[in-house]
């Protein structure tokens, strides 16, 4: 027997609704399952507490003086410490990942500064330069929508020293002459290498003759920075030097 077209259409829509509802529920189930995986390591707390409570309750039923639901303190403490150790490791990894992202953002900003100071822009027409600068501004604005802030503990003096370092590096990038910029970058890198850390974490000084000439102003500001900042500054300069080496070879 044939089924009326409207009826068949209605049945089909009903079946589609069921399929869609099932698909939504399945997707939601997958989403919740994946999200819950972030807390899998916490499940042991509830499982241990339940087991301890059940054990305590059983002993209470047999005449023990222990109250039902009281968890064995020694076991609970050990379990909490274990879980928090795992959490601490995850926080440290998260912080390192965020620092890596911050470093990538810094490199992107440096790249835009290098493009703006590239001497090839001077050979272009005013209209072409304006077009390039507007493009850079759009890219920079998009990058500015990403905010990353991994706080390094610094005192006022260390903040000032880092600001001086950033200003000196920015000035070097905007010099426009890759040969002079490379020479300045080498002086800064030498300053980074003039102070070394021995295994006992004591700063030692390497003779200037061993590392080459250094920029005294840069070195003075560098020594006022935190050790983490000093390491990051050196990595930035090494990346810049690699770029400037290629520029001078090309030229």
C-alpha positions, 0 to 999 in steps of 0.5 A: 500500500502506498503512503501519502506523500505528506505522511511520508514526508512527516515520517521522514522528518520525524526520523531525521529529528530522531537521528539529529537528536541522537547525533547531538547527544552523541556529540555532547557525550563525546565532548563531555567524555573528552573534557572529563579526561582532564580530571581523570587523575582526581577520580582516585580521591573519590574511589579511595574515600569511598573504599575507606568509608565503606571499610570504616562503616563495616568496622563500626557495624561490628562494634568498632568505636570508629564513626561511619564515614571517617576516612583513614587520615594517613591514606587520605594525606598520601593520596592528596599529596600524590594528586597535588604532585601530579597537578603541580607537574601539569601547572609547570608544563602549562607555564612552559607552554605559555612561555613558548607562546610568549616567545613566539609572539615576541618573534612575530613582533620582531619580524614586523619591526625588521620588515619596517626597517628593511632597506628595500622599502626605501626603493619603493614608491610612496604608495607602495610603502604606504600599502606595506605599512598598512598591511603591517599595521593590520597584522600587528593589530591581529597579533595584539588581540592575543594577550599572554602574560606569564608573570616573572617576579621582578623588583622595580630595579629589575623591571627598569633593567629589562626596559632598558634592554628592550629599548636597546634591542628595539633601537638596534632592530630599527637601524636599517643597516644590517651590517651595523645592526649585526655588529651591534648585536654581536656586542650585545651577545658578547655581553650575554656571554661575559657572565656565566653560571657555574654548577653552584649557581654563582655568577662568574665573569669571563674575561672580555678577551675570551668573548670579544668586545662588549657593550658596557651599557648593555652589560650593565642593564643585563646584569640587573635583570633576573636570570630567566630574563637574561636567558630569554634575552640571549635567545632573542639575540641569537635568533636576531643574529641568525637573521642578520647573518643571512641579510649581510650575506645576501647583501 
